[in-house]
Amino acid sequence: MESLAVRMFHNAYHGRRVLLTGHTGFKGSWLAQWLSRLGASLTGFALAPAADSDHWERLGLSAADMRGDVRDFPALEAALAQSEPEIVFHLAAQPLVRRAYRDPLETWSTNVMGTANVLEACRLHSGVRAVVVVTTDKVYANQEWSWGYRECDRLGGYDPYSASKAAAEMVAASYRQGFFTTAGPLVATARAGNVIGGGDWSEDRLIPDLVRATLRGEMLEIRSPHATRPWQHVLDCLAGYLLLGERLLAGDRSCATAWNFGPAAQDNRTVEAVLTQMRVHWPVLAWRVSDLPRPHEAGLLYLDSALARSRLGWQPVWNLEQALAATAEWYREHARGDAPPTCRQLDAYIEAAAAAGASWVAR
């Protein structure tokens, strides 16, 4: 697998200095694992993870681990000055819809000013060549359409989380157009769907909540069984981020824009369908529909990823059944006290990508 690893993304990350914000989180820890596999010189900048979110620590990576808040500009700028990155992946965020309702100011300040701080720090350091700002599928002004949203569709957001991420997109566009037209890094934003996979212990997310309830011997209460989401494994969207970063590092200015990385159309499923498929791999899982009042959340949301498919050559590798099987396997092994199967699942994903002819991997 090592010979395969160094041939991913045309070796763009081998020996490359990378700053990853949010590296202690769910997506961030998986991306840190992949960047380490690619031979990057990795520095992470993030808050300490919650007590029950130990994925980053259990990976045991040799990356520089810097703790701090993206709202703290001096600390962030110092981390960037010390690490001297050539590319920045900005994943640090307040990512939870219901938490955003409880504390909207935390959400706005983290997602908007945190993004502005990252881009301002990059503006002050000429060595940064590329920035990938990760947002969400929820940046779109949701009309409950039965077709996918494209990158040119109107941004918006009913709830504080969605609106703050749409605002982060505007911050990125402002820096791209106002400061980086002729000099400075190429800046792109990446919008993914409902990402699943092992190591996610966030509150108010379907699968982490299901796993926690199961480990306590309880039945999970779900809010919106018929809500439809674009579900995808974390490695599928991370492959998109890395492919996008490769193109930015190569100086491709046409890629300094917004990108959707969503699953195939058939993997837009209801919450109930996802739970039913998860139970195939873990029969003890159980749930019921809650009758408690809940804040507004979108009922129907699709992404159109035709742009990433046609211009970047990106494609999903694992379908939803494969993604759910890998996710269930990860949590079952965790429940047994085993070491996280993250590396093994990354290997399996890379092999599947090679077999599928993915553009970013070559034998």
C-alpha positions as CSV (number, residue, x, y, z in Angstrom):
1,M,0.0,0.0,0.0
2,E,2.9,2.4,0.6
3,S,3.8,2.2,-3.1
4,L,0.2,3.0,-4.0
5,A,0.0,5.8,-1.4
6,V,2.8,7.9,-2.9
7,R,1.1,7.8,-6.3
8,M,-2.1,9.4,-5.1
9,F,-2.9,13.0,-6.2
10,H,0.2,13.0,-8.4
11,N,2.4,13.1,-5.3
12,A,1.2,16.7,-4.7
13,Y,1.3,16.3,-0.9
14,H,4.6,14.4,-0.5
15,G,6.9,16.6,1.6
16,R,4.4,19.5,1.4
17,R,3.9,21.7,4.4
18,V,0.1,21.6,5.3
19,L,-1.8,23.4,8.0
20,L,-5.1,21.7,8.9
21,T,-7.5,23.6,11.2
22,G,-10.0,21.4,13.0
23,H,-7.6,18.3,13.0
24,T,-9.0,17.0,16.3
25,G,-12.6,16.7,14.9
26,F,-14.3,14.0,12.9
27,K,-13.4,15.0,9.4
28,G,-10.2,16.6,10.5
29,S,-8.8,13.5,12.1
30,W,-9.5,11.4,9.0
31,L,-7.9,14.0,6.8
32,A,-4.9,14.1,9.1
33,Q,-4.5,10.4,8.7
34,W,-4.7,10.6,4.9
35,L,-2.3,13.6,4.7
36,S,0.2,11.7,6.9
37,R,-0.1,8.7,4.6
38,L,0.6,11.0,1.7
39,G,3.9,12.1,3.3
40,A,2.8,15.7,4.1
41,S,4.5,17.7,6.8
42,L,1.4,18.3,8.8
43,T,0.5,20.9,11.4
44,G,-2.9,20.8,13.1
45,F,-4.6,23.8,14.8
46,A,-7.7,23.1,16.8
47,L,-9.4,23.1,20.1
48,A,-9.0,20.1,22.3
49,P,-11.6,17.5,21.4
50,A,-14.5,16.7,23.7
51,A,-13.7,14.1,26.4
52,D,-15.5,11.3,24.4
53,S,-14.0,12.2,21.0
54,D,-10.7,10.4,21.1
55,H,-10.2,9.5,17.4
56,W,-7.3,12.0,16.9
57,E,-5.4,10.7,20.0
58,R,-5.9,7.1,19.1
59,L,-4.5,7.5,15.6
60,G,-1.1,8.4,17.2
61,L,0.1,10.5,14.3
62,S,3.4,12.4,14.4
63,A,1.9,15.7,13.1
64,A,2.6,18.9,15.0
65,D,-0.5,19.3,17.3
66,M,-1.2,22.9,18.1
67,R,-4.2,23.8,20.2
68,G,-6.1,27.1,19.8
69,D,-9.3,28.7,18.7
70,V,-9.7,30.1,15.2
71,R,-11.4,33.1,16.7
72,D,-8.1,34.0,18.4
73,F,-6.3,35.7,15.5
74,P,-2.9,36.2,17.2
75,A,-2.8,32.5,18.1
76,L,-3.8,31.4,14.7
77,E,-1.4,33.8,12.9
78,A,1.4,32.6,15.1
79,A,0.6,29.0,14.2
80,L,0.7,29.8,10.6
81,A,3.9,31.8,10.9
82,Q,5.5,28.8,12.7
83,S,4.3,26.1,10.3
84,E,4.8,28.1,7.1
85,P,2.3,26.1,5.2
86,E,2.0,25.9,1.4
87,I,-1.6,24.9,1.6
88,V,-4.3,25.3,4.3
89,F,-7.3,23.1,4.8
90,H,-9.8,25.0,6.9
91,L,-12.2,22.6,8.7
92,A,-12.5,24.1,12.1
93,A,-16.1,25.1,12.7
94,Q,-19.2,24.9,14.9
95,P,-20.9,22.2,12.8
96,L,-24.1,21.4,14.7
97,V,-27.6,22.8,13.8
98,R,-29.2,22.4,17.2
99,R,-26.2,23.7,19.1
100,A,-26.3,26.8,16.8
101,Y,-29.9,27.4,18.0
102,R,-28.7,27.2,21.6
103,D,-25.7,29.5,21.1
104,P,-26.0,31.4,17.8
105,L,-23.2,33.9,18.7
106,E,-20.7,31.1,19.2
107,T,-21.7,29.7,15.8
108,W,-21.5,33.0,14.0
109,S,-18.2,34.0,15.5
110,T,-16.6,30.6,14.9
111,N,-17.8,30.0,11.4
112,V,-17.7,33.5,10.0
113,M,-14.9,35.3,11.9
114,G,-12.9,32.1,12.2
115,T,-12.9,31.8,8.4
116,A,-12.0,35.5,8.1
117,N,-9.1,35.0,10.5
118,V,-7.8,32.1,8.6
119,L,-7.9,34.0,5.3
120,E,-6.4,37.1,6.8
121,A,-3.5,35.1,8.3
122,C,-3.0,33.6,4.8
123,R,-3.0,37.1,3.3
124,L,-0.2,38.1,5.6
125,H,2.0,35.1,4.8
126,S,3.2,35.0,1.2
127,G,4.2,31.4,1.3
128,V,0.6,30.1,1.3
129,R,-0.3,29.0,-2.2
130,A,-3.7,27.4,-1.7
131,V,-6.6,27.4,0.7
132,V,-9.5,25.0,0.8
133,V,-12.4,26.3,3.0
134,V,-14.8,23.5,3.9
135,T,-18.4,24.6,4.4
136,T,-21.6,22.4,3.9
137,D,-24.4,21.4,1.7
138,K,-26.6,23.6,3.9
139,V,-25.3,26.8,2.5
140,Y,-28.0,26.9,-0.1
141,A,-31.3,28.8,0.3
142,N,-33.3,25.6,0.5
143,Q,-36.4,25.5,-1.6
144,E,-37.1,21.8,-0.8
145,W,-36.5,21.1,-4.5
146,S,-36.5,17.6,-5.8
147,W,-33.4,18.3,-7.9
148,G,-29.8,19.0,-6.8
149,Y,-28.4,22.4,-5.9
150,R,-25.6,23.6,-8.1
151,E,-22.8,25.9,-7.2
152,C,-24.4,28.8,-8.9
153,D,-27.7,28.6,-6.9
154,R,-28.5,31.2,-4.3
155,L,-26.9,30.9,-0.9
156,G,-29.0,31.4,2.3
157,G,-29.9,29.6,5.5
158,Y,-32.9,29.5,7.8
159,D,-31.1,28.3,10.9
160,P,-28.0,30.0,12.4
161,Y,-25.7,27.1,11.4
162,S,-26.7,27.2,7.7
163,A,-26.7,31.0,7.6
164,S,-23.3,31.2,9.2
165,K,-21.8,28.7,6.7
166,A,-23.4,30.7,3.8
167,A,-21.7,33.8,5.2
168,A,-18.4,31.9,5.4
169,E,-18.8,31.3,1.7
170,M,-19.2,35.0,1.2
171,V,-16.1,35.7,3.3
172,A,-14.1,33.4,1.1
173,A,-15.4,34.9,-2.1
174,S,-14.6,38.4,-0.7
175,Y,-11.0,37.5,0.0
176,R,-10.7,35.7,-3.3
177,Q,-12.0,38.7,-5.3
178,G,-10.7,41.5,-3.1
179,F,-7.2,40.4,-2.2
180,F,-6.1,37.4,-4.2
181,T,-6.9,38.2,-7.8
182,T,-3.3,38.8,-8.9
183,A,-1.3,37.6,-5.9
184,G,-1.7,35.4,-2.9
185,P,-3.2,32.0,-2.5
186,L,-5.9,30.4,-4.7
187,V,-9.0,30.0,-2.5
188,A,-11.7,27.4,-3.1
189,T,-14.7,26.3,-1.0
190,A,-16.0,22.8,-0.7
191,R,-19.6,21.8,0.1
192,A,-20.3,18.2,1.1
193,G,-23.3,16.3,2.2
194,N,-24.2,14.4,5.4
195,V,-20.9,12.8,6.1
196,I,-20.7,9.5,8.0
197,G,-17.9,7.2,9.2
198,G,-16.3,6.0,12.3
199,G,-14.9,8.4,14.9
200,D,-17.7,10.9,14.9
201,W,-19.0,11.5,18.4
202,S,-20.8,14.8,17.8
203,E,-24.1,15.5,19.6
204,D,-27.3,15.5,17.7
205,R,-26.0,13.5,14.7
206,L,-27.9,10.5,13.7
207,I,-25.3,7.7,13.7
208,P,-23.2,8.9,16.8
209,D,-26.5,9.3,18.7
210,L,-27.6,5.8,17.6
211,V,-24.3,4.3,18.7
212,R,-24.4,6.0,22.1
213,A,-27.9,4.9,22.7
214,T,-27.0,1.3,21.7
215,L,-24.0,1.2,24.0
216,R,-26.2,2.4,26.9
217,G,-28.8,-0.3,26.0
218,E,-31.4,2.3,25.0
219,M,-33.6,3.1,22.1
220,L,-32.7,6.2,20.1
221,E,-35.4,8.8,19.6
222,I,-35.3,10.3,16.1
223,R,-36.7,13.6,15.1
224,S,-37.4,13.5,11.3
225,P,-37.6,9.9,9.9
226,H,-38.7,11.1,6.5
227,A,-36.1,13.9,6.0
228,T,-33.9,13.2,3.0
229,R,-30.1,13.9,3.0
230,P,-27.2,13.3,0.7
231,W,-25.3,10.7,2.8
232,Q,-21.7,9.9,2.0
233,H,-18.6,8.3,3.7
234,V,-16.1,10.8,5.0
235,L,-13.4,9.4,2.7
236,D,-15.4,10.3,-0.4
237,C,-15.6,14.0,0.4
238,L,-12.0,14.1,1.7
239,A,-10.9,12.7,-1.7
240,G,-12.6,15.7,-3.3
241,Y,-10.9,18.1,-0.9
242,L,-7.5,16.6,-1.6
243,L,-8.1,16.6,-5.4
244,L,-9.2,20.2,-5.3
245,G,-6.1,21.1,-3.2
246,E,-3.9,19.4,-5.7
247,R,-5.3,21.5,-8.5
248,L,-4.9,24.7,-6.5
249,L,-1.3,23.9,-5.7
250,A,-0.7,23.4,-9.4
251,G,-1.8,27.0,-10.0
252,D,-5.1,26.2,-11.7
253,R,-7.0,29.5,-11.1
254,S,-10.1,28.0,-12.7
255,C,-10.4,25.8,-9.6
256,A,-10.5,28.8,-7.2
257,T,-14.3,28.7,-6.8
258,A,-17.0,26.8,-5.0
259,W,-17.4,23.0,-5.4
260,N,-20.1,20.4,-4.5
261,F,-18.9,16.9,-3.4
262,G,-22.1,15.0,-2.9
263,P,-23.0,11.3,-3.3
264,A,-24.7,9.7,-6.3
265,A,-28.4,10.5,-6.6
266,Q,-29.4,7.0,-5.4
267,D,-27.6,7.7,-2.1
268,N,-30.0,10.5,-1.2
269,R,-32.0,8.6,1.4
270,T,-34.3,9.2,4.3
271,V,-33.2,9.0,7.9
272,E,-35.4,5.9,8.4
273,A,-33.8,4.2,5.4
274,V,-30.3,4.8,6.7
275,L,-31.2,3.4,10.1
276,T,-32.7,0.3,8.6
277,Q,-29.6,-0.3,6.5
278,M,-27.4,0.2,9.6
279,R,-29.3,-2.4,11.4
280,V,-28.4,-4.9,8.7
281,H,-24.8,-4.6,9.9
282,W,-25.6,-4.2,13.6
283,P,-28.9,-5.9,14.5
284,V,-29.2,-4.6,18.1
285,L,-29.7,-1.1,16.9
286,A,-33.2,0.3,17.8
287,W,-35.0,3.6,17.5
288,R,-38.4,5.3,17.7
289,V,-39.8,8.6,16.5
290,S,-39.9,11.4,19.0
291,D,-43.0,13.5,19.5
292,L,-41.1,16.4,21.1
293,P,-41.1,19.8,19.3
294,R,-38.0,20.4,17.3
295,P,-36.4,23.5,15.6
296,H,-36.6,23.9,11.9
297,E,-34.4,21.7,9.7
298,A,-34.5,21.1,6.0
299,G,-36.7,18.2,4.9
300,L,-35.3,17.6,1.4
301,L,-31.8,18.5,0.3
302,Y,-29.7,17.2,-2.7
303,L,-26.4,18.2,-4.2
304,D,-25.5,18.3,-7.8
305,S,-21.8,17.4,-8.2
306,A,-21.6,17.5,-12.0
307,L,-19.0,20.3,-11.8
308,A,-16.6,18.2,-9.7
309,R,-17.1,15.2,-11.8
310,S,-16.5,16.9,-15.2
311,R,-13.8,19.4,-14.3
312,L,-11.9,17.7,-11.4
313,G,-12.5,14.0,-12.4
314,W,-13.9,13.4,-8.9
315,Q,-16.4,10.6,-8.3
316,P,-17.8,8.8,-5.2
317,V,-16.1,5.5,-4.6
318,W,-18.2,3.8,-1.9
319,N,-22.0,3.7,-2.3
320,L,-24.2,4.2,0.8
321,E,-24.4,0.5,1.6
322,Q,-20.6,0.2,1.6
323,A,-20.3,3.4,3.6
324,L,-22.7,2.2,6.2
325,A,-21.0,-1.2,6.4
326,A,-17.6,0.5,7.1
327,T,-19.2,2.9,9.6
328,A,-20.9,0.0,11.5
329,E,-17.7,-2.0,11.5
330,W,-15.7,1.0,12.9
331,Y,-18.1,1.5,15.9
332,R,-18.5,-2.3,16.5
333,E,-14.7,-2.6,16.9
334,H,-14.7,0.5,19.1
335,A,-17.3,-1.0,21.3
336,R,-15.1,-4.1,21.7
337,G,-12.2,-2.0,22.8
338,D,-10.2,-2.7,19.6
339,A,-7.8,-0.2,18.0
340,P,-9.6,2.0,15.5
341,P,-9.8,0.4,12.0
342,T,-9.2,3.8,10.4
343,C,-5.9,2.9,8.6
344,R,-7.4,-0.4,7.4
345,Q,-10.5,1.3,6.0
346,L,-8.4,3.9,4.3
347,D,-6.4,1.1,2.6
348,A,-9.7,-0.5,1.5
349,Y,-11.0,2.7,0.2
350,I,-7.8,3.4,-1.8
351,E,-8.0,-0.1,-3.3
352,A,-11.6,0.4,-4.3
353,A,-10.8,3.8,-5.8
354,A,-8.0,2.2,-7.9
355,A,-10.3,-0.6,-9.1
356,A,-12.9,2.0,-10.0
357,G,-10.4,4.0,-12.0
358,A,-10.6,7.1,-9.8
359,S,-8.6,10.0,-11.4
360,W,-6.5,10.7,-8.2
361,V,-4.9,7.2,-7.8
362,A,-2.6,5.4,-10.1
363,R,-0.9,2.0,-9.8
